[in-house]
Amino acid sequence: MKRFILSFVLLVCSWCMLGGGTVFAGSGDDVILGGVYMGGIDLSGMTADQAKAAVNKFVDDLRGKNVTFGAADDHFVAVTIGDLGISWDNEADIDAAAAIGKKGNIVKRYKEIQDLKHGNKVFDLKLSFDREALRTIFAEQCAEYDIPAHNATITRENGELIVTDGQPGKGVNVDASIDATMEYLTNEWDYSDASIDLVIDVTEPKGSAEELSKLTDVLGTYSTSYSTSSADRCKNVENGCRLINGTLLYPGDEFSTYDTIKPFTTDNGYYPAGSYLKGKVVDSLGGGICQVSTTLYNAVLLAELEVTERNNHSMIITYVDPSMDAAIAESAGKDFRFVNNLDNPVYIEGYTEGKCITFTIYGVETRPADRKIRYESEVLTTKQPDHEDIFADSSQGIGYINVQSAHIGYTAQLWKIVEENGTEVSREVINKSSYMASPRTATVGVNTDNPIYASRIQAAIASGSIDTCKAEAAAIKNEMAAAAQQQADLNAYYQALQQQLLQQAGQ
């Protein structure tokens, strides 16, 4: 062993004497030895700073390389490598490259130099990319070409079911595409322009013609009348019904009445009509739409679908019993929502005829034939209004009076009753409702030039009695009409007298 070590030392000394030792000292001592690379970049003869600059320039040049991503349905999105947030992460390897053959004991340095004679030393160029930049590109540019799945649909025309098959959807799987792109760019990329196919998920449509053709059973149906409504309120009810008609819900789907019938604009078919606001009836676009949601609510109850949101009106309504209503209020955030909690799809048909609105829910009946359900409204408390509100309106003349009826306040609850073979087997409360009492109100015109009339109508308003205001307004109106007639008769008399005098003067 001693003889081997002595021989090795003599060999190294001889190598140094022959000039090999110039790598340890002299003008070339701070440059990288020949045969050292980073990736495909030859670092030979460069200082560490020069090598870092060379790699930086190489990476900067890569930023201009094009990358084409294949999105759904043969669409392509072109970006540059620079858009992907490229950077290189192993700058410390340049220092390691510069240290080859120069640091450590003489044996280590000798071995490193000898290794370079037998093959190049190649450091990997370790690149990284910004995952969030990729996510943004895939989500905003590539997903633009996603094709949504179109579920099978059903319509009823002239009492017959018409089924249309669905179409599968295609869309970018963003997370999987990021992983695949990172893998390619960091391990397979040859630094030239690249083309990368994204991971595309195929979404199968819901439903089939066979499945939908079975939706022939009536699960629940309900009707309400709007025969006393104004023409514009009738239009709103009919429009809301039209927008809901034809809805198909697959198992697990949630339906929002508000989302389906909005926006409440003239462009969407709505007209100003009466609706509740802060205890008063005021005209608003879509007034009367709550009768649509209320009718649907009762059909949903009979179909035993899962109600996820229901709100009662602020005041009692007349077209269903207390606690059987479902209000929609955009300003108050009220909606009627429900989920198809059944194992089969359901189809909602809505129509209006003879000022009556009807919703029928079709599906596959799985409930026993001897099982029946019904709902009963129970009034718990009532509250009568204890005063009347009267408002003076200076924009209207004396004799004008507009009266809104009082509303009794109620608390109520709705019972669901299940019978089997004609025997009641269960009874449960499914909602509780509170309706505010609202006094009878009147808006009374007070505009007049006659101080006597003004004093009389103000006194009537001060009485707090709408009936007194109505009587006084009617009396003043009659007196004004009589005075006007008396003035007209007097004018006619003077006109006739003037004509008579003119005739006499002419004779």
Secondary structure as UniProt FT lines:
FT   HELIX           2..17
FT   TURN            18..19
FT   HELIX           20..23
FT   TURN            27..30
FT   TURN            34..35
FT   STRAND          36..38
FT   TURN            39..40
FT   STRAND          41..42
FT   TURN            44..45
FT   HELIX           48..62
FT   TURN            63..64
FT   STRAND          66..70
FT   HELIX           72..74
FT   STRAND          76..80
FT   HELIX           81..84
FT   STRAND          87..88
FT   HELIX           92..98
FT   TURN            99..102
FT   HELIX           106..118
FT   STRAND          121..123
FT   STRAND          127..128
FT   HELIX           131..137
FT   HELIX           138..142
FT   HELIX           143..145
FT   STRAND          153..157
FT   TURN            158..159
FT   STRAND          160..164
FT   STRAND          169..172
FT   HELIX           174..187
FT   STRAND          194..197
FT   STRAND          200..203
FT   HELIX           209..212
FT   TURN            213..214
FT   STRAND          217..225
FT   TURN            227..228
FT   HELIX           231..244
FT   TURN            245..246
FT   STRAND          247..249
FT   TURN            251..252
FT   STRAND          254..256
FT   HELIX           257..261
FT   TURN            266..269
FT   STRAND          272..277
FT   TURN            278..279
FT   STRAND          280..285
FT   TURN            286..288
FT   HELIX           289..303
FT   STRAND          306..309
FT   TURN            322..323
FT   TURN            330..333
FT   STRAND          337..339
FT   STRAND          346..352
FT   STRAND          356..363
FT   TURN            369..370
FT   STRAND          371..383
FT   STRAND          389..397
FT   TURN            398..399
FT   STRAND          401..404
FT   STRAND          409..420
FT   TURN            421..422
FT   STRAND          423..435
FT   STRAND          441..447
FT   HELIX           451..462
FT   TURN            463..464
FT   HELIX           466..506
//
